[in-house]
Amino acid sequence: MTEEEEVVARTEKVMRIQRVFINLLDSYSSRNIGKFLSNCVVGASLEEITEEEEEEDENKSMMPEASSPRLKEGTFQVVGTLSTPPREPEPDFAVETYRAISREDLLMRLLECDIIIYNISENPQQVEEAIWAVSALNEEVSHIEKRKMFILISTVMTWARSKSLDPDDSEIPFTEEDYRRRKHHPNFLDHINAEKMVLKLGKNVLAQVLVQPEKRKALYLGPQQSLPTKASIKKLVTYVVAAGLQYGMEGGILHSFFKLAWLGDVPALPVFGDGMNIIPAIHVLDLAGVIQNIIDHMPKHHYLVAVDESIHTLEDLVKCISKHTGPGKIQKVPRENAFLTKDLTQESIDHLLVNLRMEALFVKENFNIRWVAQAGFVESINSILKEYKQSRGLLPIKICILGPPAVGKSSIAEVLSKYYKLHHIKLKDVISEAIAKLEAIVAPKYGGEGEEEGEEEEEEENVEDAQELLDGIKESMEQNAGRLEDQYIIRFIKEKLKSMPCRNQGYILDGFPKTYDQAKDLFNQEDEEEEEEVRGKMFPFDKVIIPEFVCALDASDEFLKDRVMNLPESFVAGTHYSQDRFLRALSNYRDINTEDETVFNYFDELEIHPIHIDVGKLEDAQNRLATTRLIKEIGKPRNYGLTDEEKVEEERRAAEEHIAKEAMQEAEREHKEAMEMAEKIARWEEWVSACVRMLVSLRVCTRTCLRLSGGERQSHWGPSRFPSC
C-alpha cells in the first residue's frame, strides 16, 4: 500500500467514527433511536439494499440487538442525557450518559459530538433546552473545527391545523414541499417555533476552505457528489423531522390501549369521538432509520416528514388492537373521555385526535430504509404485538396442577393465580360458563334495528349451532347420570385456553386433564391429520395452549384421609369430600395413575417434566411450603406489575410496616433500658441494704463488745468469751 493510500485509509477510519448525542436516552422514543443507531455502521445506508437482504430482514426479529459500551467497529457512539429523577434503568448501549448536568458542562459535551439529536416529540419540556442547544452551538461556530449536524425530531402536530391543499379534494396529502404552509395545533406553538429556529440557524454563511487531498474524503457529502478541492462548508448543518405518532417496541402512545386490552378488564376498547380521524404514524425503528439516512446522506432538503404509507383512522388502530389483544370489540365514547384515561397526557390525546393526511415523499424516494412497518400499523400488527410483548416482558405463564383429591390443588392454584395474575380455570366453572353462553345465544332477542342482512344470517347459523350443542349436552348428561362426556369437557376447556385473556396472561388449569387420552385430545394440534405421527408416538401439540409448567402434587392415602376427616363439617357439606365420594375419587385416581400411560407420561414425552411435590412430607397444613417451592420453580411474574393503586397500597403497607417495625424496635429499646435500669436499681438497693445490714451489725457488735468489756472489769469470771470483739 502506498503512502497516499494509507493516508486515505486512516481518513476513512476517522470519518467512520461518529459520536451522536441524544437527549433523554431513557425515554421511549430516544431510547429506541439510540439503541438502533448504536448497532448501525456509519455510512451503511449509502449502500442500496438488495432483495436478499430484504428477505433476511423479514426473517430476522425486529428487536434491536443488545448493545454494550464496547461497540462494534464503525458503529455510532451514542451518548446522551437522562431524566431527573430517574425513570428507567440507564441504557447499556450508551458510551456515556449525563444526569442533572449544568448548561455549561452540557455544551462541552455537545461540542465533543459530531451529531446532536434533540427529540421533542415526547416531552414538551425539552423544547426550551433544544432551542438553547442549537443557539449555543451556533455561537460557537467560529471555534468549531469539524462540522456539526443538529437534528430536531419534532411532530406532525405542527401541521395539525394546516388548510387543505385543494378545497375540492381533501384527500391530497401534505408532503415536505408544503412545510412553509403548515399551521400548528394550539398546544404545539413552542414546537413550531423550535422548528423555525433550527432551520434558521442552519442557514449560516458558508466558510471557504482549501481541501487537502488526504482530507477530501472527510467532506464527502453523498453518493452523487464529487470530491472537492475547494469547498464551502457549513459548520452547523440543521434538519427538522416531523414524525408521525410513534408506535412499536414498548408501545408509545398506543401502550395504554394495549395494556387495557391485555388486562381484559373492559368488555370493549374505547374510541374517542367518531374515530374517523386519520392519524399519520410511523414505527419508532423506522423513524430511527430515517435519522440514520439523514446522517449518512446529508440531504439538501432540511425539513423532512417521517410517516409510514398507511392511511389509518383512530378506529382502525383501536379495532386492530382489540381484535388481536383484547375483547375484539370497540365502543365509541365522547372525545372528552380521553382525559379520564390516566396513561394519556394532553400531548398524547392531541396526537390521537388529529385528522391529517401526510406522505413522506422525499424519504420514500431518496432513502435506503430497512422498513419494519412500511405498510402501517394494521398490516404489521402480528410482528408489532410480538415485539411489544417481548419488550414489556408480557409472556404468558401456563400452569397445570394435578394430584389426588384433597391434596391442595385448588388452594395452591388460588394463591398462584393471585401472585402471577393468571386465570384460575376450574372444570365446574368452565362448564357452567359455556352452557350459560349457549343459552344466551339461543334466547330470543328483541329489537335488532340496523342489522345488516349478512349479520342476521350469520346470527341465525350461530343460534342453530348453539341449540344443537345444547341438545347434545342435555342428552349426554341424561345418559351419564348428570355427568358430561369428555368430548364436551375438552371442547369447553380448549375454547377457554384459547380465549384472549388466557393467551395474554396465561392460566392455571386446576385438576384437569386426568388421563393420558384426555391430555392428548385437549392439547392435540387440530390442524394436523390424526394419522400423522411425530416425536415418536406423540401427536403434534398446540403450542398456544400447552402448559409450560406441570405441578404434580401427591401425598399418602393416610395423610389425605386425615386431612379430610379434620375438615369442618360446614366445609365438607355438598362437596366431594364426603366420606364415600372422597374414598371413591381417591381410589379412582390411584387406579388411573398405575397404568402404563398416565397423564404425567404424556407431559414427560413432550419434555415438559412435572414438578413433583409430596405435600405429606412437608407437614404444612396451609401448603405454604409447596406454594413457595412452585414460585421458585416458575420464576418471577411476567406482567405489567403493580397498578398505580396497587403501588400506593404497597407503599402504604410498607410505610405501616416500617412504622410498626420502628415502634417495635423503640418499645424493645425502652423495655431493655427499663430492664437495665431496674437491674441497676435492684443492685443499688441490694448494695444499700447490705451496707445498712453491715452497719447495723457493726453497731450491735460494738455495743455488745462495749457492754461485755465493761462487765469484765466489774466481774471476776475471768477473760472475755468474745475475744473477736
C-alpha positions in Angstrom: 0.0 0.0 0.0 1.4 3.4 -1.0 1.7 6.3 1.4 -1.2 8.1 -0.2 -3.5 5.0 0.2 -2.5 4.7 3.8 -3.5 8.3 4.4 -6.9 7.8 2.7 -7.5 4.6 4.7 -6.7 6.4 8.0 -9.0 9.2 7.0 -11.8 6.8 6.1 -11.5 5.2 9.6 -11.6 8.6 11.3 -14.7 9.6 9.2 -16.5 6.4 10.2 -16.2 7.1 14.0 -19.1 9.4 14.7 -20.3 10.4 18.2 -24.0 11.0 18.5 -25.7 12.9 21.3 -29.4 12.2 22.0 -31.4 13.8 24.8 -33.4 11.8 27.3 -32.0 8.4 26.4 -34.3 6.7 29.0 -37.5 7.9 27.2 -39.4 5.6 24.8 -38.5 7.3 21.5 -35.0 8.4 22.2 -34.1 5.0 23.8 -35.1 3.1 20.7 -33.5 5.5 18.3 -30.3 5.4 20.4 -30.2 1.6 20.5 -30.9 1.4 16.8 -28.0 3.8 15.9 -25.6 2.1 18.3 -26.0 -1.0 16.1 -25.6 0.9 12.8 -22.4 1.1 10.9 -21.6 4.7 9.8 -22.4 5.1 6.1 -24.3 1.8 5.8 -27.5 3.4 4.4 -25.5 4.8 1.5 -25.5 1.3 0.0 -28.5 0.0 -1.8 -30.5 -2.8 -0.1 -30.6 -5.9 -2.2 -33.6 -8.3 -2.4 -31.7 -10.9 -0.5 -31.0 -8.5 2.4 -34.7 -7.5 2.4 -35.7 -11.2 2.7 -33.2 -11.6 5.6 -34.6 -8.6 7.3 -38.1 -10.0 7.1 -37.0 -13.3 8.7 -35.0 -11.6 11.4 -36.5 -10.3 14.6 -37.2 -6.5 14.7 -35.8 -6.3 18.2 -32.5 -4.3 18.1 -29.6 -6.4 19.3 -28.4 -5.9 22.8 -25.6 -3.4 22.8 -22.9 -2.6 25.3 -20.4 0.3 25.7 -17.9 -1.9 23.8 -19.4 -1.1 20.5 -18.9 -2.8 17.2 -16.2 -1.3 15.0 -17.6 1.5 12.8 -20.9 1.9 14.6 -22.2 5.2 16.0 -21.0 6.0 19.5 -24.2 7.2 21.4 -24.1 9.5 24.4 -26.9 11.5 26.0 -28.8 12.9 28.9 -31.1 11.0 31.3 -34.3 12.0 33.1 -34.2 13.6 36.6 -35.4 11.9 38.7 -34.6 8.5 37.1 -37.5 6.8 35.3 -35.8 3.8 33.7 -32.5 1.9 34.1 -29.6 3.5 32.4 -29.3 2.4 28.8 -26.5 -0.2 28.3 -25.9 0.8 24.7 -24.7 4.3 25.5 -21.0 5.2 25.8 -21.7 8.0 28.3 -24.8 9.3 30.0 -25.3 12.6 31.9 -27.9 13.4 34.6 -28.6 16.7 36.2 -25.7 18.3 34.2 -25.2 22.1 34.0 -25.7 24.0 30.8 -22.0 24.9 30.7 -21.0 21.2 31.0 -23.7 20.1 28.6 -22.3 22.5 25.9 -18.9 21.0 26.4 -20.4 17.5 25.8 -22.3 18.7 22.7 -19.1 20.2 21.2 -17.5 16.7 21.5 -20.1 15.2 19.3 -20.5 15.1 15.5 -24.3 14.7 15.5 -26.6 16.3 18.0 -30.2 14.9 18.1 -32.8 16.7 20.2 -36.1 14.7 20.4 -39.0 17.0 21.4 -41.7 14.6 20.1 -42.5 13.2 23.5 -41.5 15.7 26.1 -42.6 19.4 25.6 -40.3 20.4 28.5 -37.3 19.6 26.2 -38.2 22.3 23.6 -36.6 25.1 25.6 -33.4 23.1 26.0 -33.3 22.2 22.3 -33.5 25.9 21.3 -30.8 26.7 23.8 -28.6 23.9 22.4 -28.8 24.9 18.8 -28.3 28.6 19.7 -25.3 27.8 21.8 -23.8 25.7 19.0 -24.4 28.5 16.6 -22.5 30.9 18.8 -19.5 28.5 18.8 -19.4 28.2 15.0 -16.3 30.3 14.7 -14.5 27.9 17.1 -15.7 24.7 15.6 -13.1 22.8 13.5 -15.3 19.9 12.5 -18.8 20.2 11.0 -21.7 19.6 13.4 -25.1 18.2 12.4 -28.1 19.2 14.5 -31.3 17.1 14.0 -34.6 18.2 15.7 -37.2 15.4 16.0 -40.5 17.2 16.1 -44.0 16.1 15.4 -46.7 16.3 12.7 -48.8 18.2 15.3 -47.1 21.4 13.9 -49.2 20.6 10.8 -52.4 19.8 12.6 -54.4 22.9 11.5 -53.0 23.2 8.0 -55.6 24.1 5.4 -56.3 21.5 2.7 -54.2 21.9 -0.5 -57.3 21.6 -2.6 -60.6 22.6 -1.1 -62.4 20.3 -3.6 -60.2 17.3 -2.7 -59.3 16.9 0.9 -57.6 13.5 0.3 -54.5 15.1 -1.2 -51.7 14.5 1.4 -49.2 17.1 2.6 -45.5 16.5 1.7 -42.2 18.0 2.7 -42.6 20.6 -0.1 -45.5 22.2 1.8 -43.8 22.8 5.1 -43.9 26.6 4.7 -47.8 26.3 4.6 -48.0 24.3 7.8 -50.3 25.5 10.7 -49.7 24.2 14.1 -52.0 22.9 16.8 -52.5 25.5 19.5 -50.8 23.2 22.1 -47.7 22.9 19.9 -46.7 26.6 19.4 -43.3 26.0 21.1 -42.6 23.1 18.8 -43.1 25.1 15.6 -41.0 27.9 17.0 -38.3 25.5 17.7 -38.5 24.1 14.1 -38.2 27.6 12.7 -35.2 28.5 14.9 -33.4 25.3 13.9 -33.9 25.8 10.2 -32.9 29.5 10.5 -29.6 28.8 12.3 -28.8 26.2 9.7 -28.5 28.9 7.1 -25.2 30.2 8.2 -22.7 31.9 5.9 -20.6 29.2 4.3 -16.8 29.1 5.0 -14.5 28.7 2.1 -11.7 26.3 2.8 -8.9 24.7 0.7 -9.2 20.9 0.9 -6.0 18.9 1.0 -6.1 15.6 -1.0 -5.9 13.5 2.1 -8.9 15.3 3.7 -11.2 15.3 0.7 -12.8 12.0 1.7 -14.0 13.5 5.0 -16.0 16.1 3.1 -17.9 13.5 1.1 -21.5 14.8 1.0 -23.3 12.0 -0.7 -23.3 9.3 -3.4 -24.0 11.8 -6.2 -21.3 14.4 -5.3 -17.7 14.5 -6.4 -14.8 15.1 -4.0 -14.0 18.8 -4.0 -10.6 20.6 -4.0 -12.3 23.7 -2.7 -15.4 23.5 -0.6 -17.9 25.8 1.0 -18.6 24.1 4.3 -21.4 24.6 6.7 -20.0 24.4 10.1 -23.5 23.8 11.5 -26.0 21.7 9.4 -29.5 21.5 10.7 -32.5 19.3 10.0 -36.1 19.1 11.2 -38.0 15.8 11.1 -41.8 15.9 11.6 -42.6 12.5 12.9 -46.0 10.8 13.0 -47.5 9.1 16.0 -44.8 6.7 17.1 -45.7 3.0 17.7 -43.8 -0.3 18.1 -41.5 -1.8 20.7 -42.9 -0.9 24.1 -45.9 0.7 22.5 -45.6 4.5 22.7 -48.9 6.4 22.9 -50.8 3.3 21.9 -49.4 1.5 25.0 -52.5 2.5 27.1 -54.8 0.7 24.6 -52.5 -2.4 24.5 -52.5 -2.5 28.3 -56.2 -2.1 28.6 -56.8 -4.9 26.1 -54.2 -7.2 27.6 -55.5 -6.9 31.1 -59.0 -7.8 29.9 -60.8 -5.6 32.5 -63.2 -4.0 30.0 -65.7 -5.5 27.5 -64.6 -3.1 24.7 -61.8 -0.7 24.0 -62.8 3.0 23.8 -62.7 5.0 20.6 -62.7 8.7 21.3 -65.2 10.6 19.2 -66.4 9.0 15.9 -62.9 7.6 15.3 -62.8 8.6 11.6 -59.8 11.0 12.0 -56.7 9.9 10.1 -53.6 9.7 12.2 -50.1 9.9 10.5 -47.9 7.3 12.2 -44.5 5.6 12.0 -42.8 2.7 13.7 -40.2 4.1 16.1 -37.5 1.9 14.4 -38.4 3.2 11.0 -38.1 6.8 12.4 -34.6 5.7 13.6 -33.9 4.6 10.1 -34.9 8.0 8.8 -32.4 9.6 11.2 -29.7 7.2 10.1 -30.2 8.1 6.5 -30.1 11.9 7.3 -26.8 11.4 9.0 -25.3 9.4 6.1 -26.8 11.2 3.2 -26.9 14.8 4.4 -29.8 15.6 2.1 -30.4 19.0 0.5 -33.9 19.1 2.0 -33.7 20.2 5.6 -37.3 19.7 6.5 -38.4 16.1 6.3 -41.7 14.2 7.1 -41.4 10.8 8.7 -44.6 8.7 8.4 -45.4 5.2 7.0 -47.6 4.6 4.0 -50.8 3.9 5.8 -54.0 5.9 6.0 -55.3 4.6 9.3 -58.1 6.1 11.4 -58.2 6.0 15.2 -61.0 3.4 14.8 -58.7 1.3 12.6 -55.9 1.3 15.2 -58.1 0.6 18.3 -60.1 -2.1 16.5 -56.9 -3.8 15.4 -55.5 -3.8 19.0 -58.8 -5.1 20.4 -59.1 -7.9 17.9 -55.5 -9.2 18.3 -55.0 -8.5 22.1 -58.3 -7.9 23.8 -62.1 -8.5 23.8 -62.4 -7.9 20.0 -64.9 -5.1 20.4 -64.7 -1.3 20.4 -67.0 1.3 21.9 -67.3 4.9 20.7 -67.3 7.3 23.6 -67.2 11.1 23.8 -63.9 12.8 23.0 -63.8 14.2 26.5 -63.5 10.7 27.9 -59.9 10.7 26.7 -59.0 13.0 29.5 -60.2 10.4 32.0 -57.5 7.9 30.9 -54.7 8.0 33.4 -51.9 6.9 31.0 -52.7 9.6 28.4 -51.1 13.0 28.6 -52.5 16.1 26.9 -49.9 15.7 24.1 -50.9 12.1 23.6 -54.6 13.0 23.4 -53.8 15.7 20.8 -52.0 13.1 18.7 -54.9 10.6 18.9 -57.5 13.2 17.8 -55.6 14.8 15.0 -57.0 14.5 11.4 -54.2 14.8 8.9 -53.1 13.2 5.6 -49.3 13.2 5.1 -46.9 11.5 2.8 -43.1 11.1 3.3 -42.4 11.6 -0.4 -38.7 12.6 -0.1 -38.0 9.8 2.4 -39.6 7.2 0.2 -37.9 8.3 -3.0 -34.4 9.0 -1.7 -33.6 7.0 1.4 -32.5 3.4 1.9 -34.5 2.3 4.9 -34.9 -1.3 6.1 -38.6 -0.8 6.9 -40.1 -2.6 9.8 -43.7 -1.5 9.2 -43.8 0.5 5.9 -47.4 -0.6 5.2 -48.5 0.6 8.5 -49.7 -0.5 12.0 -52.7 -2.7 11.0 -50.8 -4.6 8.3 -47.9 -5.3 10.7 -49.9 -6.0 13.9 -48.5 -9.6 14.4 -44.9 -8.5 14.5 -45.7 -5.3 16.4 -47.6 -7.3 19.0 -44.8 -9.8 19.3 -42.1 -7.1 19.9 -44.4 -5.3 22.3 -44.8 -8.4 24.5 -41.1 -9.1 24.3 -40.2 -5.5 25.2 -42.6 -5.4 28.1 -41.9 -9.0 29.3 -45.5 -9.9 28.8 -45.1 -13.6 28.3 -48.0 -15.9 29.4 -47.4 -18.3 32.3 -49.3 -21.5 31.7 -49.6 -24.0 34.6 -51.4 -27.3 35.1 -51.8 -28.5 38.7 -52.6 -32.2 39.1 -52.9 -34.6 42.0 -55.3 -36.7 44.1 -58.3 -35.3 45.8 -57.7 -33.2 49.0 -54.0 -32.7 48.2 -54.4 -28.9 48.0 -54.6 -28.3 44.2 -57.3 -25.5 44.4 -55.8 -23.7 47.4 -52.4 -23.6 45.8 -53.8 -22.6 42.4 -55.7 -19.8 44.1 -52.5 -18.4 45.6 -50.5 -18.8 42.4 -53.3 -17.1 40.3 -53.2 -14.0 42.6 -49.4 -13.9 42.7 -48.9 -14.2 38.9 -52.3 -12.6 38.0 -53.4 -15.7 36.0 -56.8 -17.1 35.2 -57.8 -19.9 37.5 -59.6 -22.5 35.4 -61.8 -24.9 37.3 -63.7 -27.5 35.5 -67.1 -26.8 37.0 -66.9 -23.1 36.3 -65.9 -23.6 32.7 -68.8 -25.9 32.0 -71.3 -23.6 33.7 -69.9 -20.6 31.8 -70.1 -22.4 28.5 -73.7 -23.6 29.0 -74.7 -20.1 30.1 -73.2 -18.6 26.9 -75.0 -21.1 24.7 -78.3 -20.4 26.4 -77.8 -16.7 25.9 -77.2 -17.3 22.2 -80.4 -19.3 21.7 -82.5 -17.0 23.9 -85.0 -14.9 21.8 -83.7 -11.4 21.0 -85.8 -8.3 20.5 -85.1 -5.2 18.6 -82.0 -5.6 16.4 -82.7 -2.5 14.3 -79.9 -1.5 11.9 -78.5 -5.1 11.5 -77.4 -5.9 8.0 -78.7 -8.9 6.1 -75.4 -10.8 6.3 -75.2 -10.3 10.0 -78.7 -11.7 10.5 -77.9 -14.8 8.5 -74.7 -15.4 10.5 -76.6 -14.9 13.7 -79.2 -17.5 12.7 -76.5 -20.0 11.9 -74.9 -19.4 15.4 -78.3 -19.9 17.1 -78.8 -23.2 15.2 -75.3 -24.5 16.1 -75.7 -23.4 19.8 -79.1 -25.1 20.0 -77.7 -28.3 18.6 -74.8 -28.3 21.0 -77.1 -27.6 24.0 -79.3 -30.6 23.0 -76.2 -32.8 22.8 -75.1 -31.7 26.3 -78.5 -32.4 27.8 -78.7 -35.8 26.2 -75.1 -36.6 27.4 -75.9 -35.6 31.0 -79.2 -37.7 31.0 -77.4 -40.8 29.8 -74.5 -40.4 32.2 -76.3 -39.7 35.5 -75.6 -36.0 35.3 -72.0 -36.2 34.2 -70.8 -34.7 31.0 -68.8 -36.7 28.4 -65.1 -36.0 27.8 -65.7 -34.6 24.2 -67.8 -31.7 25.6 -65.5 -31.1 28.6 -62.4 -31.0 26.3 -64.2 -28.7 23.8 -65.1 -26.2 26.5 -61.7 -26.3 28.2 -59.9 -25.9 24.9 -62.0 -22.9 24.0 -61.2 -21.3 27.4 -57.5 -21.9 27.0 -57.6 -20.3 23.5 -59.5 -17.2 24.7 -57.6 -13.9 24.5 -57.2 -13.5 28.3 -55.6 -16.9 28.7 -53.4 -16.3 25.7 -52.3 -12.9 27.1 -51.7 -13.5 30.8 -51.8 -17.3 31.0 -53.7 -19.7 33.1 -53.7 -22.3 36.0 -55.6 -25.4 34.9 -56.9 -27.0 38.1 -57.2 -30.8 38.2 -57.5 -31.5 34.5 -56.7 -33.4 32.4 -56.8 -36.6 34.5 -55.8 -39.2 31.9 -53.3 -39.6 29.1 -56.1 -39.7 26.4 -57.7 -36.5 27.9 -54.4 -34.7 27.7 -53.8 -35.9 24.1 -57.3 -34.8 23.0 -57.0 -31.4 24.8 -53.6 -30.3 23.6 -53.5 -32.0 20.2 -52.8 -29.8 17.2 -56.1 -29.8 15.3 -54.6 -28.7 12.0 -52.7 -31.9 11.6 -54.1 -35.2 10.3 -54.8 -37.7 13.0 -52.8 -40.5 11.5 -49.7 -38.4 11.2 -47.2 -39.2 13.9 -44.3 -37.0 15.1 -42.0 -37.1 18.0 -42.1 -40.8 18.3 -45.7 -41.9 19.1 -46.9 -38.5 20.0 -49.4 -36.4 18.0 -48.3 -32.8 17.4 -49.4 -30.5 20.3 -50.8 -27.0 20.2 -48.0 -24.6 21.4 -50.5 -21.9 22.1 -52.3 -23.7 24.9 -49.8 -26.4 26.1 -48.8 -25.7 29.7 -45.3 -24.6 30.4 -45.2 -26.0 34.0 -46.9 -29.1 35.3 -47.2 -29.4 39.0 -47.7 -33.0 40.3 -48.8 -32.9 43.9 -49.1 -36.1 45.9 -49.4 -37.5 49.5 -50.1 -40.8 51.2 -53.7 -42.1 51.4 -53.4 -41.9 55.2 -52.4 -38.2 55.1 -55.2 -37.4 52.7 -57.8 -39.2 54.8 -56.7 -37.5 58.0 -56.9 -34.1 56.2 -60.4 -34.7 55.0 -61.5 -36.1 58.4 -60.3 -32.9 60.1 -62.1 -30.6 57.7 -65.0 -28.6 59.3 -68.5 -30.1 58.6 -69.6 -26.8 57.1 -66.8 -27.1 54.5 -67.5 -30.7 53.7 -71.3 -30.4 53.1 -72.2 -30.5 49.5 -68.7 -31.3 48.2 -66.9 -34.4 47.0 -65.1 -34.5 50.4 -67.9 -36.6 51.9 -66.5 -40.0 53.1 -68.0 -42.2 50.3 -67.3 -39.8 47.4 -63.8 -39.0 48.6 -62.7 -42.6 49.0 -64.2 -43.4 45.6 -62.4 -40.5 44.0 -59.1 -41.4 45.7 -59.4 -45.0 44.6 -60.2 -44.0 41.0 -57.2 -41.6 41.0 -54.8 -44.3 42.2 -56.1 -46.8 39.6 -55.7 -44.3 36.7 -52.1 -43.5 37.7 -50.9 -47.1 38.0 -51.4 -47.7 34.3 -48.6 -47.7 31.7 -49.8 -44.4 30.2 -50.7 -41.8 32.8 -51.2 -38.0 32.3 -47.7 -37.4 33.6 -46.3 -39.7 30.9 -47.9 -37.5 28.3 -46.1 -34.4 29.5 -42.8 -36.3 30.0 -42.9 -37.4 26.4 -43.2 -33.7 25.4 -40.2 -33.0 27.7 -42.4 -30.9 30.0 -41.3 -32.7 33.1 -43.7 -32.4 36.0 -42.6 -30.7 39.3 -43.2 -33.5 41.9 -44.0 -32.4 45.4 -45.0 -34.7 48.3 -47.3 -32.5 50.3 -47.5 -35.0 53.1 -43.8 -34.8 53.9 -43.8 -31.0 54.2 -46.0 -31.1 57.3 -47.7 -27.8 56.3 -51.5 -27.8 56.6 -51.7 -24.5 54.7 -49.4 -25.7 51.8 -47.3 -22.6 52.1 -44.0 -24.5 51.6 -45.4 -26.2 48.5 -46.5 -22.8 47.1 -43.1 -21.3 47.9 -41.3 -24.1 46.1 -43.5 -23.7 43.0 -43.0 -20.0 42.8 -39.2 -20.6 43.0 -39.5 -23.1 40.1 -41.8 -20.9 38.0 -39.9 -17.7 38.5 -40.9 -14.0 38.5 -44.3 -12.8 37.2 -44.5 -11.7 33.6 -47.0 -9.0 33.6 -47.2 -5.2 33.9 -46.5 -5.4 37.6 -48.4 -3.3 40.1 -51.0 -0.8 39.1 -50.8 2.8 40.4 -53.4 1.9 43.0 -51.5 -1.2 44.0 -48.3 0.8 44.2 -49.9 3.3 46.5 -51.3 0.4 48.6 -47.9 -1.3 48.6 -46.2 1.9 49.6 -48.8 2.5 52.4 -48.4 -1.1 53.6 -44.6 -0.8 53.5 -44.8 2.5 55.4 -47.1 1.0 58.0 -44.7 -2.0 58.4 -41.8 0.4 58.7 -43.6 2.5 61.4 -44.6 -0.7 63.2 -41.1 -2.0 63.0 -39.7 1.2 64.3 -42.3 1.3 67.1 -41.4 -2.3 68.0 -37.7 -1.5 68.0 -38.4 1.6 70.1 -40.5 -0.5 72.5 -37.8 -3.1 72.7 -35.2 -0.4 73.3 -37.3 1.2 76.0 -38.0 -2.2 77.6 -34.3 -3.1 77.5 -33.4 0.3 79.1 -36.2 -0.2 81.7 -34.9 -3.7 82.5 -31.3 -2.4 82.7 -32.5 0.5 85.0 -34.5 -2.0 87.1 -31.5 -4.2 87.4 -29.3 -1.2 88.4 -31.9 -0.1 91.0 -32.2 -3.6 92.3 -28.4 -3.9 92.5 -28.2 -0.4 94.2 -30.9 -1.3 96.6 -29.3 -4.6 97.4 -26.0 -2.9 97.9 -27.5 -0.2 100.1 -29.4 -2.9 102.1 -26.2 -4.9 102.5 -24.4 -1.7 103.7 -27.2 -1.0 106.1 -27.2 -4.5 107.4 -23.4 -4.3 107.8 -23.7 -1.0 109.7 -26.4 -2.4 111.9 -24.4 -5.5 112.6 -21.3 -3.4 113.3 -23.2 -1.2 115.7 -24.7 -4.1 117.5 -21.4 -5.8 117.7 -19.8 -2.6 119.0 -22.4 -2.2 121.7 -22.0 -5.8 122.7 -18.3 -5.5 122.9 -18.5 -2.3 124.9 -21.0 -3.9 127.3 -19.0 -7.0 127.7 -15.8 -5.1 128.1 -17.4 -3.0 130.8 -18.8 -6.2 132.5 -15.4 -7.8 132.6 -13.9 -5.1 134.7 -16.7 -5.5 137.2 -16.8 -9.3 137.2 -14.4 -12.0 138.5 -15.3 -14.6 135.8 -12.1 -14.4 134.0 -11.3 -13.4 130.4 -13.9 -12.3 127.9 -15.8 -15.1 125.9 -15.8 -12.9 122.9 -12.2 -12.1 122.1 -13.0 -11.3 118.5 -15.0 -8.3 119.6 
